[in-house]
Amino acid sequence: MRAMRAYGDEFVVVSAGEQPEDDLTEITINCPDKVGLGCDIARTVFEFGLSITRGDLATDGRWCFVALWVIPRKRILPTRWTLLKQRLEDACPSALPTLLPNCTQVSLSQRVLLLQVCSIDRTGLLNDVAQKLWELEFTIHKVKVSTTPEEKSINFFFISDSRNKLPWKKRGDEVIQQVKELLGTNCLHCDIRQASQELRGLDILPPPAWLTKDLFYDDAPSFENSRGDTVGVQNVCSATIDVKHDTINSPLHTLLQVTCKRRKGLLYDTLRCVKDLELQVAHMRIASLDNGNSEISVFFLNSKGQKITDPTKKEEILSSVREAVDNPLRIKIITRGVDTELFVSTPIENCGRGRPRVIYDVTLALKMLDVGIFQADIGRHEVNNQRWEVYRFLLSDREDFNLTYTRNRNLIIERVQDMLIG
């Protein structure tokens, strides 16, 4: 059972255009406020592959009103508007917390399940299963994929139920049935069980030997000469960011302004940083400019509800937001001998959540290029006091698409980047 709302009040209204996949869809949210609510809403919209063209958020600290106008960035699959509305409702606090019935909630560390899928290998297999799990409202925390010499793909998915309800047995049976129907006769084995404590993939582990700093920073002092041939991208956009006083529009708040090339996930990246810095948002506005840029204005206070006047603190905020907007992810391809590995690294939120749907977007880009995945792995590590979720893919070579060619590696990076934030 999902949380009850206040006596029939509709917290979330999704008003799709005449052609929802081409016209702007308006989303309005009217609900109690909570710390980080704007980030949670932007994350949900981002998770559905939608781009926010304009929007407003206003709160008095107790009640919040949000209006967003969105449009799909990629039209590969139709947008599930009903599920989007449901997810947004789940992100909203209840107006009647003391009157709600007791629902059995379990912590993330207790509800991680291990899904094992063994199938005949084929291009796009990992993407298809990832998409099915997302449709079933499961979050993928870790993946272990390997391919045997007999061309069998053995996949381990560490997942949690986004509905966060017990018992999980019925939901587990639903996953098995859906995955078997998806794979058909190619499915050799499918099983699900609770993951053991040491295998849940939620802990931050020390970096393994292969995880060198050059995967994150081009100017790393410990750049490895033995790393092989490397092609990568860091800065995905060039943003103009400023933190300043605005005594005309809001004399009580500090103003953060971001002007950046319009892209998917821009508002999420900005508000994720604001949330992690424990800043209180009073008003936010995002608008599309004629030159293809987006402009975000955030009026905020510090965690104690005070205006920020200290230049040093403002400079720290500016630096953090610039890093979050300019470098939301790192993409690199490394060729060592006959092996070609694709790495995608994304920051982890302070609350422990990774970036939405990375595994799906990356594998979809590879599927569209007909590039096979021989092995795959997701790990969580700390590098330079920053927690990262690192996606590692060992790619399969083929005669007509040699992965040792720079142009082919650049094409993979371009397509992966476009799918993640295009």
Residue, then its C-alpha position, 0 to 999 in steps of 0.5 A: m500500500r502506498a502512503m495515503r494523502a490528505y483527504g483526497d487532495e492530489f499532490v501531483v498533477v501531470s498534464a500531458g500535451e496533445q502529443p506527449e512525446d513531442d509537446l511540453t508536459e506540465i507537472t505541478i506539485n503541491c505538498p509539505d516541504k522537506v529538506g532536499l525536496g527539489c533535488d528528489i523531484a528533479r532526480t525523479v524527472f531525470e530518471f524518466g529521461l525528461s528534460i526540464t525546459r522551465g520551472d519554478l519552486a517556492t516554499d515557506g519552509r512548511w509547504c512547497f509548490v513546484a511547477l515544471w514543464v518537461i519534454p522527453r530527450k530520447r524517444i526510444l521508449p514511450t514515457r510512462w506518465t502514470l508511473l512518473k506521477q506515482r514516483l513523484e507522489d512517493a517523493c512528497p512528504s505526507a500531510l498527515p504523518t500521524l494518521l497514516p496506517n503502519c506500513t512495514q518499511v525496511s532499511l536499504s541494507q536489509r532489503v537488497l536482493l540478489l537476482q541471478v540470470c543465466s542466458i545465451d549471450r547476445t548483444g543488448l542482454l544487459n540493457d534489456v534486463a536493466q530496463k525490465l527491472w526499472e519497469l518493475e520498480f527495482t533499483i540496481h545497486k551492483v552488477k556482476v556480468s561474465t561470459t563463458p567460452e560457451e557463449k553463456s552470459i552469467n549475470f548477478f544483479f543486486i537490487s532493491d524494491s523501490r516500493n520498499k514493502l514486505p514481504w518480498k517473496k511475491r515481488g521476487d516471483e514477479v521478477i523471475q516470471q517477467v525476466k523469463e518471459l523477456l528472455g524466452t527460450n534463451c533463459l537457462h536459469c533465473d533465481i532470486r534471493q536475499a543478498s548476504q551482508e558482504l555482497r550487497g554492494l552498498d559499502i564504500l570500498p578501498p580502490p582496487a589496483w586497476l582504479t587509478k586516479d587518471l580515470f577521474y582526473d587528467d592531471a593526476p600526479s600518479f598518472e600510470n604510464s602502464r595504463g595503456d591507450t586512454v581516450g576519455v572526456q571529463n568536462v561535459c559543458s562549460a557553465t557560468i556560475d555565480v554566488k552573490h547577494d541580491t538585495i533587490n529580488s530577495p534581500l533575505h537570501t543568497l542567490l546562486q545562478v547557473t547558466c549552462k548548455r541545456r541538457k538532461g539532468l542539469l537541474y538534478d546536478t545543481l540541486r544535488c550539490v545544494k542538498d549535499l551542502e545542506l542549503q535550504v532552498a526558498h525559491m528556484r527558477i529554471a528557464s530556457l534561453d534562446n541560445g540553447n542554454s538554461e539558466i537556473s536561479v536558486f535563492f537559499l539560506n544555510s542549514k541554520g536558516q541564515k543568509i550566507t555573507d562569508p566570501t570564503k563560504k560562498e567561494e566553497i559553494l561556487s566551487s562545489v556547484r561548478e564541479a557538479v555541473d561541469n563534471p557530473l560524470r567521467i567517461k574513459i576507454i582504456t585499451r590494454g593489449v587485447d582488452t578494451e575497458l569502458f569506465v563511467s564514474t559518477p558521484i554518490e549523493n551524501c544520502g547514499r544514492g547513485r546517479p539514476r539509470v546509468i547502467y541502462d543508458v550506458t548499455l543502451a548506447l552500446k546496444m545501439l552500436d552493436v557493441g557486446i559486453f564480455q564482463a561488467d561490474i559496478g563498485r563504490h569507492e572513495v578517491n580524493n575524499q569523493r565517493w564514486e560509483v564506478y561502472r566498468f565494462l569489458l567490451s567485445d571486439r568484432e571484425d567490422f568495429n575494431l576497438t583499438y581504433t581511436r575513431n571507434r573508441n571516440l564514437i563509443i564515448e560520444r554515444v554514451q555521453d549523449m545517452l547519459i546527459g544529451 
